[in-house]
Amino acid sequence: MATSKSRFLTAQWKNLIMLNYEVQPEILRPYLPAGTELDLWEGKALVSMVGFMFQDTKVLGIKWPFHVNFEEVNLRFYVRHFDGKEWKRGAVFVSEIVPKPIITVIANTLYKEHYSWYPMRHSTFKDGPNHTQFLYEWKVKGKWNKIGATVRNSLVKIEPGSPEEFIFEHYWGYNRLTDYKTMQYQVEHISWHVAEVTDYVFEADVEELYGKEFVPYLSGKPYSAFWANGSDIGVRIGDKLVVEK
């Protein structure tokens, strides 16, 4: 899609774990940006717990020392916005966790994101000849929280109309500014390859991190669990949507 906005950030997103949970739409209303509506999958409102790696990160073409490769864990849900010509499918972030405080300052200031920072670590290792385990951890109040997956070592393309396409292929970010203003930015990447998740783990202080309204949903079994290999990505400079009162 053509755009006049310059790239603010480039990086690689790699080894993405997505644990997807069905929630009641009402709990997402306070986070819903002006000018957007919930993007539902077969009538269901889904949120995703996501763990992945940022690699080869550049801000305005510059690599910041000690901020090039790092983990991120986020909680997001899905929306769409009609711009008068077409529907743009996007994600809204309830929370984003990284291990570097400067990242939180930049993202929260420029994009009105919801970043926080905690000590983080990750691991990847072979689980026999046919599987690989991926694990992301972050330390809250002295305890390690975790999201992980055991993945079959066999990549396939994302099929059009599939549940994986719905989860992975949202190419816009939206953030609530006020009741009538929204930050919008474009995210670019190729369509990824996915692999079967044969097992998963998610252990976190949900109430502390995301609020008590999410506890009943994120404490149960996910609706689905996906993994993608990732690729180079680009994030364009954002702009504001103003919705008439």
N, C-alpha and C positions, 0 to 999 in steps of 0.2 A: 504494500500500500504506500503510495507516495506521501511524503510529509516534508514540510519546510523546516521542521525542528532539527537542531543539531543533536548529535549524540553526547549525552552527559557522561555516561558510564559504559564501558565495555568490559567483558569478562568471559569466563567460561562457567556455566553452571553444570556440575557433574554429579552423577550418582544420586538422583533425586528419589527419595522415599515419600510416598503420599498415602497416608492413612485417612480415609474419607468416612465421615460420620454424618448420619441424618439427624437434623435438629428441627425443632419447631421454628417456623419463620419468624415468630414474634421476638425471639431473643436476638435476632439480627437487625431488627428495625432501628435500634439506636445507633447502629454503625452505618446505616445505609446512606450513601452520599446523595445529595440533591441531584435530580436528573437521571437517576438510575433506578432500576427495579431488579428484584432477585432473578437470577438466571437459574431455573430449576432443571433438574435431571429427572425425567419421567415423573414430574409433579413433586419431586422431593427437593427440599433445601439441604444442601450439603456444605459442610465445612471440612477443610483438609488440614491435618497436621503434617507439616512438611519438614524434612531434613535433607540438606544437600551441601555441596562444597562450592564456594567461590574460588576460582583459580585465575591467575594471570589478570588480576583486576587493575583497571586503569580509570582514573577520573580525569576527564578532559585530556585524555591521551597520556597521562602521567601516572607512573607507578609510584605509590607512596610506600616508603620503607616500612616493613612489618605489617602492611595492610594489603598484601597481594593475594595471599592464599589464606582462607579462613572458612569456618563453618557458619551455617545459618540454620536456625529452626524457626518456623513461623506457623501461625494459625491464620487461615484465610477462608473467605467464602466468595461466591460468584454472583456477578451482576451483569447487566447489559444496559447500554445507553443508546438511544436513537438520536442521531445527530441531524435529522431532517432528511437524510438520504439512505442511510443504512444503519443496521444494528452493530454496535461495537461491544464485543464480549470481553469482560474484564474481571479482575480480582480486587477484593478489598481486604486489607490486612488488619486483623484484630490485634496481633502482636507479632513482632519480629525480634529474634534474639541473635546477637553476634558477640564475639569475644573482644571487640575493640571499641572503646568509648568514642573515638573520633568519628567512627562510622555512624553512630547513633546521632551525633550532633549534626552532621552533614545531612543525613536523610530526614531527620525530624524537622530541620530548619527549612530545607529547600523543597521537600516533597510532602511535608506534613505527615510523615509516616509515624509508626508507633514502635520504634526501636528501643530496646534496652540491651544492656550488655552484662554477661556473666562469664566466668571461666568456662571454656568449652574444650572438648577433645573429640576425636573421631578414630575409628579403626575399620579396617577392611581385611578380611582374610578368607582363604579358601575353606569351604566346608565339604571336604571330599572332592571327587573329580567333577561333579556336575553342578555344584552350588557355590555361591559366594555370600558372605555375611557382611552387611554394612551397618555401622552403629554410630550415632551422633549423641553426645552427652553434654549437659550443661549443669553447672553446680549452683543450687539455690539454697540458701540458709544451711550450708554445710553438707547438703545431700545431692548426689548426682542423679539428675533426671535423664531419661533416655528415650530415644526412638530408633528403631532398627528393623531390619528385614533380612530374611534369607531368600536369595534370588536364584532362580535357575539360570545357568550359563547358556542362554539361547535367546538372541535378540530377534524381534520381529518388528515390522513397521506398524505404526498406529493406523488402525482402520477408520475410514470416514464413518461418522455416525456412531462410533463405539463409545463405551463409558470412558475409556482412556483418553479419547479425543476431547470429550467434554471437560475432563479434569485438567489436562495438560495444555490445551490450546486456547487459552485466554490471553490475548495479546495487548491488553490495556490494563493500566492500574488506575484505580479511583480512590480518592481520599476525601472524607467529609471535612470541609472547612467551616461552613456555617449551615443554617437551615436552607440557604439559597445559593451557596457557592461550593464548588467541588474542584479539587485538583485532579487533572487528567494527564496521564503520560503513556507513551507507547513503548512496548517491549517487543523486541525483534529477535527471532531465532528460527531455525529450520524446524521442521517436524521431527520429533525425536523417535528413537527406537525404544521399545519396552521389553521387559522380561517378566516372567511369571514370579509372583511372590508366593513362596510356599510356607512361610512362617513370618511372624512379625512380633515386635515388642514395643510397648509404649507405657512408660512409667513416669508420671510427673505430678507435681503439686498443682493440680488444675485450678483450684480455687485461688491460690496465691498468684498464679501466673495470668489467669484468664477471667476469673470471676466465678462466683458460685453458680451463676446461671448455666455455665457450661459443664459443671460437674456431672449431672446425670447422663449427659451425652458422651463426653470424652472418657467416662469411666467404663463404658460398655464395649462391646465388640464393634469394630468398624464395619460400615456398610460395604466397603471394598478396600483393597490395598494394592497399590501400584508402585512400580519402579521404572525409571527412565534413565537412559545413559547421559542425556544432556548434550550441550553443544556450546559454541560461541553465542553470546547474547549481546544485545545493545539496548540501552535505555535512553530514550530521547528526553530532551528538556521538556518539562511539563508546562501546561497552561491551565487557565481557570475557566470553568464553565459557570455561567451565571444563569440561574433559573428564575424566571419572573415570578413574583409573589402572587 
